[in-house]
Amino acid sequence: MEKQLMRSLTRNTRRHAVIAVSAACLLVPLTACTPDNGPRPAASAASAGGAPYAPKNNGKRDGRLDERLDRATILELQQDMQGKRLTSRELTQAYLDRIHRLNPRLNAVVTVNPDALDLARKSDALRRTGEVRGPLEGIPVLIKDNIDTADRQPTTAGSTALLHSKPAQDAFLVKKLRDAGAVVLGKTNMSQWANFRSPEQTAGWSATGGQTRNPYVLDRSPCGSSSGSAVAAAAALAAVTIGSETDGSIVCPASVTSTVGIKPTLGMISRSGMIPITSRHDTAGPIARNTTDAALALWAVHGSDTADTATSGADTALPSDYRKVLDPNALRGKRIGVWRKGHIGIDADVDRAFGTAVKRLRAVGATVVEGADVADSRDMMQKDMLPAVLTEFKHDLNAYLAATPGPHPRNLTELIAFNKRNSTVEMPKFGQEFFEMADKTDGDVNAPVYRQHRSAATRHARQAIDGVLTEHRLDAIVTPTDLPASPVEALDPTPFESSTRNSSVAGYPHITVPAGYARDTLPLGISFLGTRYSDANLLSYAYAFEKTTPIRKAPTYLPTLPGRS
């Protein structure tokens, strides 16, 4: 399902792998890995849908603008466009130039939109007439490759099985982005099938995009499954990116790339047009280099969708103006619980960074409450969550495949057969155990046994968080998001307990922001957790924490850690 699920389940597998060695297809051009004599995926983001991408001025770039992209916020870019110091076309071209220059090392972007510059020109023309559609007018955004776009870009979830799929319409969240004026710049790489194909799956690897690389140290894991979205945000390949999460797939990649990741309350953002794992966990969410941009993007894409009943309360779940949460004094007087159990005493750098973060919370006026440990979720996962998710996956994926036009597998059974026929491309290093386990279920989400599993898992997860919040009268809980990024080829699990699972199963929000660096190089994150629809409050706390001391620094693109051969 996600990086955290892989970590737990692999304790009971032969290889104990969450992150495996790089796939064999990375050693040759991807054009040599095309199955069934089908269309060949782009070897890099240099092309999309067969359309060549040519960088500006034969490879020359605007150095001054390029240097600003890592630091500039969306608000600052909007001010420049409104003041006629910058156009959306110039901005879009600058991001395309960065993709052209950096993506061969990162594999973060799997396709660029061949219509991006035309969309930027349209935005500029509208602005000249005084029309601004929304807060993202003219702002380039990258979205994860499991989110439908009805344009010339494929939506593949990282699999060549879907290279020919033709979504009939944009995902609801993509419509919201376009309505807000965003330029859909391209699609980001991801852990194939959002990490729900095998318990030995490689974080950040897909058959269509290869191995995503961490921009801070290239031989370290980018985590997953929103690997490309987090890496692209960190490397300033777009102003903001959109990822998705079932369990940890936004906040883990964000934490290891020194970005802000928002996993919102389930139903805050529509899942219509998103390739599913399970509708009971899945959500999209923004990843950005600062809390302000992440908040702006969340406000742009949230809202009710009649095709997704879980979103019925989304329109009123956030304040009307996102700027209301950007309060540097938001932590003053708030009771913030500290979750240490299972996270502290494992890694000295994590301990140091988290200890400093707690001191900063106190310094800005928060009442820090120790002992706010959330119950471990491993027993619940094995007993109830996994059986429920396997059933939901078969049900939800079959529905998506059946409804999506184009020649491709029509259900999970056909997808398993496709992977077997094309195992050199699709399964060079790991199998499809989860697919096969799910296909053996009846996929019946109305069956009493399934409903018992789902009810028990959700109840356990909500009690684990709400019980701690109530007992200690807390406004939020903080904890280290994860350990520093491990080497891409690392196979062994760690004793670090999941910081994400209870929030994911409960459908509650989880936000991570940069907290420091291990060995002064590898990013570390701090998580803010709360109950249902506490998103705005958590964002205000994250913003206030971010403002206490600037932590994030630009990626270093080191080939390996200093002193490591």
RAGIMO-V316083 format. One record per pair of residues at least 24 apart in sequence whose C-alpha atoms are under 6 Angstrom apart, sorted by the first residue. I is the first residue (numbers start at 1). J is the second residue. D is the distance in Angstrom with one decimal. If there is no record, write none. Layout:
BEGIN
i=I j=J d=D
i=I j=J d=D
END
This chain:
BEGIN
i=1 j=195 d=4.9
i=1 j=196 d=3.9
i=2 j=195 d=5.0
i=2 j=247 d=5.3
i=2 j=249 d=5.8
i=3 j=224 d=5.6
i=4 j=248 d=6.0
i=6 j=199 d=5.1
i=7 j=493 d=5.9
i=10 j=199 d=5.9
i=16 j=492 d=5.7
i=17 j=200 d=4.5
i=17 j=491 d=4.7
i=18 j=200 d=5.4
i=18 j=201 d=5.7
i=19 j=202 d=4.3
i=19 j=203 d=5.3
i=19 j=491 d=6.0
i=20 j=202 d=4.7
i=20 j=489 d=5.2
i=20 j=491 d=6.0
i=21 j=489 d=4.3
i=23 j=429 d=5.9
i=26 j=210 d=5.7
i=33 j=425 d=5.3
i=35 j=422 d=5.6
i=45 j=109 d=5.6
i=45 j=110 d=5.2
i=45 j=111 d=4.8
i=45 j=112 d=5.8
i=48 j=111 d=4.8
i=48 j=112 d=5.3
i=49 j=152 d=5.8
i=49 j=153 d=5.7
i=55 j=97 d=5.5
i=70 j=236 d=5.3
i=88 j=120 d=5.1
i=88 j=138 d=4.9
i=89 j=117 d=6.0
i=89 j=120 d=4.8
i=89 j=121 d=5.7
i=95 j=237 d=5.4
i=95 j=238 d=6.0
i=99 j=237 d=5.8
i=106 j=212 d=5.6
i=106 j=213 d=4.7
i=107 j=212 d=4.7
i=108 j=188 d=5.7
i=108 j=189 d=5.3
i=108 j=212 d=5.4
i=108 j=228 d=4.1
i=108 j=232 d=5.7
i=109 j=187 d=5.9
i=109 j=188 d=4.3
i=109 j=189 d=5.4
i=110 j=187 d=5.8
i=110 j=188 d=5.3
i=110 j=189 d=5.1
i=110 j=209 d=5.3
i=111 j=186 d=5.5
i=111 j=187 d=5.3
i=112 j=185 d=6.0
i=112 j=186 d=4.0
i=113 j=185 d=5.4
i=113 j=186 d=4.7
i=116 j=185 d=5.5
i=119 j=183 d=6.0
i=133 j=180 d=5.5
i=133 j=181 d=5.2
i=134 j=180 d=4.0
i=134 j=181 d=5.5
i=135 j=180 d=5.9
i=136 j=180 d=5.3
i=136 j=181 d=5.0
i=136 j=182 d=4.9
i=137 j=181 d=3.7
i=137 j=182 d=5.3
i=138 j=181 d=5.8
i=138 j=182 d=5.4
i=138 j=183 d=5.8
i=139 j=182 d=5.0
i=139 j=183 d=5.7
i=140 j=182 d=5.9
i=140 j=183 d=4.5
i=140 j=184 d=5.9
i=140 j=185 d=5.5
i=140 j=238 d=5.8
i=141 j=184 d=5.2
i=141 j=185 d=5.5
i=141 j=238 d=5.6
i=141 j=240 d=5.4
i=141 j=241 d=5.5
i=142 j=185 d=5.4
i=142 j=186 d=5.1
i=142 j=187 d=5.6
i=142 j=241 d=4.7
i=143 j=187 d=5.0
i=143 j=188 d=5.8
i=143 j=241 d=5.6
i=143 j=242 d=4.7
i=144 j=187 d=5.3
i=144 j=188 d=4.7
i=144 j=243 d=5.3
i=145 j=187 d=5.1
i=145 j=188 d=5.5
i=146 j=274 d=5.8
i=146 j=275 d=5.2
i=147 j=274 d=4.5
i=148 j=273 d=5.3
i=157 j=192 d=5.8
i=157 j=193 d=5.2
i=158 j=192 d=4.6
i=158 j=206 d=4.7
i=158 j=207 d=5.7
i=158 j=208 d=5.2
i=159 j=207 d=5.5
i=159 j=208 d=5.9
i=162 j=408 d=5.8
i=164 j=406 d=5.8
i=164 j=407 d=5.8
i=165 j=405 d=6.0
i=165 j=406 d=4.4
i=166 j=405 d=5.2
i=166 j=406 d=5.1
i=167 j=404 d=5.5
i=167 j=405 d=6.0
i=171 j=272 d=5.6
i=171 j=273 d=4.0
i=172 j=272 d=5.7
i=173 j=301 d=5.3
i=176 j=301 d=5.2
i=188 j=228 d=4.8
i=188 j=229 d=5.5
i=189 j=228 d=4.5
i=190 j=225 d=5.3
i=190 j=226 d=5.3
i=190 j=227 d=5.2
i=190 j=228 d=5.5
i=191 j=224 d=5.8
i=191 j=225 d=4.5
i=194 j=225 d=5.0
i=195 j=225 d=5.9
i=197 j=432 d=4.8
i=197 j=434 d=5.1
i=197 j=435 d=5.6
i=198 j=431 d=5.8
i=198 j=432 d=4.9
i=198 j=433 d=5.0
i=198 j=434 d=5.3
i=207 j=426 d=5.7
i=215 j=555 d=5.5
i=215 j=557 d=4.9
i=216 j=555 d=4.7
i=216 j=556 d=4.9
i=216 j=557 d=4.9
i=217 j=557 d=5.5
i=217 j=558 d=4.7
i=217 j=559 d=5.7
i=217 j=560 d=5.4
i=218 j=558 d=6.0
i=218 j=559 d=5.0
i=219 j=487 d=5.8
i=219 j=488 d=5.8
i=219 j=560 d=5.7
i=220 j=485 d=5.7
i=220 j=486 d=5.5
i=220 j=487 d=4.2
i=220 j=488 d=5.0
i=221 j=485 d=5.4
i=221 j=486 d=5.7
i=221 j=487 d=5.6
i=221 j=488 d=4.5
i=222 j=253 d=5.7
i=223 j=253 d=4.8
i=224 j=249 d=5.1
i=224 j=253 d=5.7
i=225 j=249 d=4.8
i=226 j=250 d=5.7
i=227 j=253 d=5.7
i=230 j=254 d=5.4
i=233 j=288 d=5.5
i=240 j=288 d=5.0
i=241 j=286 d=5.8
i=241 j=287 d=5.3
i=242 j=285 d=5.6
i=242 j=286 d=4.5
i=243 j=284 d=5.6
i=243 j=285 d=5.5
i=244 j=283 d=5.6
i=244 j=284 d=4.0
i=244 j=285 d=5.8
i=245 j=282 d=5.7
i=245 j=283 d=5.5
i=246 j=281 d=5.1
i=246 j=282 d=4.6
i=247 j=501 d=5.7
i=247 j=504 d=5.3
i=248 j=500 d=5.4
i=251 j=512 d=5.8
i=255 j=524 d=5.5
i=255 j=525 d=4.4
i=256 j=485 d=5.7
i=256 j=523 d=5.0
i=256 j=524 d=5.9
i=257 j=523 d=5.8
i=258 j=514 d=5.1
i=258 j=523 d=5.2
i=259 j=288 d=5.7
i=259 j=289 d=4.9
i=260 j=287 d=5.5
i=260 j=288 d=5.3
i=260 j=289 d=5.9
i=260 j=290 d=5.9
i=260 j=512 d=5.6
i=260 j=513 d=4.6
i=261 j=287 d=4.5
i=261 j=511 d=5.7
i=261 j=512 d=5.3
i=262 j=286 d=5.7
i=262 j=511 d=4.7
i=263 j=509 d=5.5
i=263 j=510 d=5.1
i=264 j=509 d=4.4
i=265 j=507 d=5.6
i=265 j=508 d=4.7
i=265 j=509 d=4.5
i=265 j=532 d=5.9
i=265 j=533 d=5.8
i=266 j=507 d=4.7
i=267 j=310 d=4.6
i=267 j=311 d=4.2
i=268 j=302 d=5.5
i=268 j=311 d=5.8
i=268 j=314 d=4.9
i=269 j=302 d=4.5
i=276 j=397 d=5.8
i=277 j=393 d=4.9
i=278 j=392 d=5.3
i=278 j=393 d=5.3
i=281 j=504 d=5.8
i=281 j=505 d=5.9
i=291 j=543 d=5.7
i=325 j=540 d=4.6
i=326 j=540 d=5.7
i=328 j=544 d=4.2
i=330 j=540 d=5.8
i=330 j=541 d=5.7
i=330 j=544 d=5.9
i=331 j=366 d=5.2
i=331 j=541 d=5.6
i=332 j=365 d=4.2
i=332 j=366 d=5.0
i=333 j=365 d=5.7
i=333 j=366 d=5.2
i=334 j=366 d=5.0
i=334 j=367 d=5.9
i=335 j=367 d=4.7
i=335 j=474 d=4.9
i=335 j=475 d=5.4
i=336 j=368 d=5.1
i=336 j=369 d=5.9
i=336 j=474 d=5.8
i=336 j=475 d=5.9
i=336 j=476 d=5.2
i=336 j=477 d=5.6
i=337 j=368 d=6.0
i=337 j=369 d=4.6
i=337 j=370 d=5.9
i=337 j=372 d=5.0
i=337 j=477 d=4.5
i=338 j=369 d=6.0
i=338 j=370 d=5.1
i=338 j=372 d=5.2
i=338 j=477 d=5.9
i=338 j=478 d=5.3
i=339 j=372 d=5.0
i=339 j=373 d=4.3
i=339 j=479 d=5.1
i=341 j=373 d=5.9
i=342 j=496 d=5.7
i=342 j=497 d=5.2
i=343 j=496 d=5.4
i=349 j=518 d=5.1
i=353 j=516 d=5.6
i=372 j=468 d=6.0
i=374 j=464 d=5.7
i=375 j=464 d=5.6
i=384 j=453 d=4.6
i=384 j=457 d=5.5
i=385 j=457 d=5.4
i=388 j=450 d=5.8
i=388 j=453 d=5.7
i=388 j=454 d=5.4
i=390 j=438 d=4.6
i=391 j=441 d=5.8
i=391 j=443 d=4.6
i=394 j=438 d=5.8
i=394 j=443 d=5.2
i=395 j=443 d=4.7
i=458 j=505 d=5.7
i=458 j=506 d=5.3
i=461 j=502 d=4.6
i=461 j=505 d=5.9
i=461 j=506 d=5.1
i=462 j=506 d=5.0
i=476 j=529 d=5.7
i=476 j=530 d=5.1
i=477 j=528 d=5.7
i=477 j=529 d=5.1
i=478 j=527 d=5.4
i=478 j=528 d=4.8
i=479 j=526 d=5.9
i=479 j=527 d=5.3
i=480 j=526 d=4.7
i=480 j=527 d=5.9
i=481 j=525 d=5.3
i=481 j=526 d=5.2
i=481 j=527 d=5.2
i=484 j=522 d=5.9
i=508 j=532 d=4.9
i=509 j=535 d=5.9
END
